[in-house]
Amino acid sequence: MSKIEASTLEEARTNWCIYAQRIIENYHRDAINSNNFVNTIYTRLDKFLESKPTVENGKIYTSTYFPSVNEVNADYEQIWCKINTAHRIDAAIGFRSLGEHQSNSKMNELALNWAYNYVDDHIKNAYQAADITIDYRESQKLTGLDWSRAELVWQKINNKSYSLETPYLRTGNLLLEALSYKHYCKILSPKGAVDFIEEISKM
């Protein structure tokens, strides 16, 4: 399992799209760091939707957005990330990924694993005793408009089982260079994962 170095909830939350860039595109953690990474956290949805991740002058640029509760139907906080595909990074600054890109669900799984290790022991024990299973799913979108309107979907299957579906958009070589080699995803935030675990632990 890939490692998340954050020691506080806010650190994990703020850097989650940075981790997504590294983990989804399968880079060693030393390859993507504060020396070559610029992540912009947008506070306005329109500006975030206009933004484009890119790689320029040896730096990797990504975008982060935390939707407000009235912008989504999800029960737990999510994070919207715009990152670059490995093809863009490798071509621009000569890095080499460790292999095929990983699923978006990896970040949801990591959020829950990180949150489990973050919460107090009594919450951790209660959550473990609940014996919850989560079916991680993904839905690929074909356009930016489809992706921007899609939801991160939690569904309770029964008292012991949930599904979590992540919408994503991934582009290859398109006619417009500005739209090529992008990866957009809506994923569970560490805060959302903590809230889920705490809620389950109370049942």
C-alpha positions as CSV (number, residue, x, y, z in Angstrom):
1,M,0.0,0.0,0.0
2,S,1.3,3.4,-0.9
3,K,2.3,5.6,2.1
4,I,0.6,8.9,3.1
5,E,3.1,10.9,5.1
6,A,0.6,13.4,6.6
7,S,0.4,13.4,10.4
8,T,-2.6,15.8,10.8
9,L,-6.0,15.8,9.2
10,E,-5.5,19.2,7.7
11,E,-2.2,18.3,6.2
12,A,-3.7,15.2,4.6
13,R,-6.7,17.1,3.3
14,T,-4.6,19.9,1.9
15,N,-2.1,17.6,0.1
16,W,-4.6,15.0,-1.1
17,C,-4.4,15.9,-4.8
18,I,-0.6,16.0,-4.5
19,Y,-0.7,12.4,-3.2
20,A,-3.2,11.6,-6.0
21,Q,-0.8,12.8,-8.6
22,R,2.0,10.6,-7.3
23,I,-0.1,7.5,-6.4
24,I,-2.5,7.3,-9.3
25,E,0.2,7.9,-11.9
26,N,2.5,5.6,-10.0
27,Y,5.6,7.6,-9.1
28,H,8.1,7.1,-6.3
29,R,7.5,9.6,-3.5
30,D,10.9,11.2,-4.1
31,A,10.1,12.0,-7.7
32,I,7.2,14.4,-6.9
33,N,7.9,16.7,-4.0
34,S,7.8,20.4,-2.8
35,N,10.7,21.3,-5.2
36,N,8.8,20.5,-8.4
37,F,5.2,20.6,-7.4
38,V,2.7,23.5,-7.4
39,N,-0.9,22.7,-6.2
40,T,-3.5,25.5,-6.4
41,I,-6.5,25.2,-4.1
42,Y,-9.4,27.0,-5.7
43,T,-12.2,28.5,-3.6
44,R,-14.5,29.3,-6.6
45,L,-16.0,26.5,-8.6
46,D,-15.9,28.4,-11.9
47,K,-12.2,29.1,-11.6
48,F,-11.5,25.5,-10.7
49,L,-13.4,24.2,-13.7
50,E,-11.5,26.6,-16.0
51,S,-8.1,25.4,-14.6
52,K,-5.9,22.9,-16.4
53,P,-3.2,20.8,-14.9
54,T,0.1,21.1,-16.7
55,V,3.8,20.6,-16.6
56,E,5.9,23.6,-17.4
57,N,9.5,24.7,-16.7
58,G,10.3,21.6,-14.7
59,K,7.3,22.0,-12.4
60,I,4.1,20.0,-12.1
61,Y,0.9,22.0,-11.7
62,T,-2.3,20.6,-10.3
63,S,-5.7,21.9,-9.1
64,T,-7.7,21.1,-6.0
65,Y,-11.3,22.0,-5.1
66,F,-13.3,21.3,-1.9
67,P,-17.0,21.4,-2.9
68,S,-19.4,22.9,-0.4
69,V,-22.2,20.9,1.0
70,N,-24.7,22.6,-1.2
71,E,-22.8,21.7,-4.3
72,V,-22.9,17.9,-3.9
73,N,-25.2,15.2,-2.7
74,A,-22.5,13.2,-1.0
75,D,-22.7,12.4,2.7
76,Y,-19.0,12.8,3.3
77,E,-16.5,15.4,2.2
78,Q,-14.9,14.8,-1.1
79,I,-12.0,16.4,-3.0
80,W,-11.9,17.2,-6.7
81,C,-8.5,16.8,-8.3
82,K,-7.1,17.8,-11.6
83,I,-3.7,16.1,-12.2
84,N,-1.5,15.2,-15.1
85,T,-1.0,11.8,-16.7
86,A,2.4,10.2,-16.5
87,H,2.7,10.7,-20.3
88,R,2.7,14.4,-19.8
89,I,5.1,14.3,-16.8
90,D,7.6,11.9,-18.5
91,A,7.7,13.9,-21.7
92,A,8.0,17.3,-20.1
93,I,10.6,16.6,-17.3
94,G,12.0,13.2,-18.1
95,F,10.6,11.3,-15.1
96,R,9.6,7.7,-15.4
97,S,6.6,6.3,-13.6
98,L,7.0,2.9,-11.9
99,G,4.4,1.2,-14.1
100,E,0.8,1.4,-15.2
101,H,-1.4,4.1,-13.6
102,Q,-3.5,3.0,-10.6
103,S,-7.2,3.3,-10.1
104,N,-8.9,6.3,-8.6
105,S,-10.3,4.0,-6.0
106,K,-6.8,3.6,-4.6
107,M,-7.2,7.1,-3.2
108,N,-10.5,6.3,-1.6
109,E,-9.0,3.2,0.0
110,L,-6.0,5.2,1.2
111,A,-8.3,7.8,2.7
112,L,-10.1,5.2,4.8
113,N,-6.9,3.5,5.8
114,W,-5.3,6.8,6.8
115,A,-8.4,7.8,8.7
116,Y,-8.5,4.4,10.5
117,N,-5.0,5.0,11.8
118,Y,-5.8,8.6,12.7
119,V,-8.9,8.1,14.9
120,D,-8.8,7.3,18.6
121,D,-8.4,3.7,19.6
122,H,-12.0,3.3,20.9
123,I,-13.3,4.5,17.5
124,K,-10.9,2.3,15.7
125,N,-12.0,-0.7,17.7
126,A,-15.7,0.0,17.2
127,Y,-15.2,0.4,13.5
128,Q,-13.2,-2.8,13.3
129,A,-15.9,-4.6,15.2
130,A,-18.6,-3.4,12.8
131,D,-16.8,-5.4,10.1
132,I,-17.7,-3.1,7.2
133,T,-16.8,-4.0,3.6
134,I,-16.7,-1.4,0.8
135,D,-17.0,-2.1,-2.9
136,Y,-14.9,0.4,-4.7
137,R,-16.2,1.3,-8.1
138,E,-15.4,3.8,-10.9
139,S,-17.4,5.5,-13.7
140,Q,-15.5,7.0,-16.6
141,K,-16.8,10.2,-18.1
142,L,-16.1,11.2,-21.7
143,T,-16.2,15.0,-21.4
144,G,-15.3,17.7,-18.9
145,L,-19.0,18.7,-18.7
146,D,-20.0,15.1,-17.9
147,W,-17.3,14.9,-15.2
148,S,-18.2,18.2,-13.6
149,R,-21.8,17.2,-13.2
150,A,-21.1,13.7,-11.9
151,E,-21.2,12.7,-8.2
152,L,-19.1,10.7,-5.9
153,V,-21.7,8.2,-4.9
154,W,-21.9,6.4,-1.5
155,Q,-24.5,3.7,-1.4
156,K,-25.5,1.5,1.6
157,I,-26.0,-2.0,0.4
158,N,-26.8,-3.4,3.8
159,N,-25.7,-2.9,7.4
160,K,-22.3,-4.5,6.7
161,S,-21.7,-3.4,3.1
162,Y,-21.3,-0.1,1.2
163,S,-20.2,0.9,-2.3
164,L,-18.3,4.0,-3.3
165,E,-18.2,5.1,-6.9
166,T,-15.7,7.6,-8.2
167,P,-16.3,9.6,-11.4
168,Y,-13.2,10.3,-13.4
169,L,-12.1,11.7,-16.8
170,R,-8.8,10.7,-18.4
171,T,-7.5,12.1,-21.7
172,G,-4.8,11.0,-24.1
173,N,-3.5,12.9,-27.2
174,L,-6.3,15.2,-28.3
175,L,-6.5,17.8,-31.0
176,L,-6.2,20.6,-28.5
177,E,-2.9,20.3,-26.6
178,A,-4.4,22.1,-23.6
179,L,-6.9,19.2,-23.1
180,S,-4.4,16.4,-23.6
181,Y,-3.0,14.1,-21.0
182,K,-5.2,15.2,-18.1
183,H,-6.7,13.2,-15.3
184,Y,-9.7,14.5,-13.3
185,C,-11.2,12.6,-10.4
186,K,-13.6,13.2,-7.5
187,I,-12.4,11.3,-4.5
188,L,-13.1,10.8,-0.8
189,S,-11.2,13.3,1.4
190,P,-9.4,12.2,4.6
191,K,-11.9,14.3,6.5
192,G,-14.8,12.5,4.8
193,A,-13.2,9.2,5.6
194,V,-12.8,10.1,9.3
195,D,-16.4,11.2,9.5
196,F,-17.5,7.9,7.9
197,I,-15.5,5.8,10.3
198,E,-16.8,7.8,13.3
199,E,-20.4,7.4,12.2
200,I,-20.0,3.6,11.7
201,S,-18.3,3.3,15.1
202,K,-21.4,4.7,16.8
203,M,-23.8,2.2,15.3
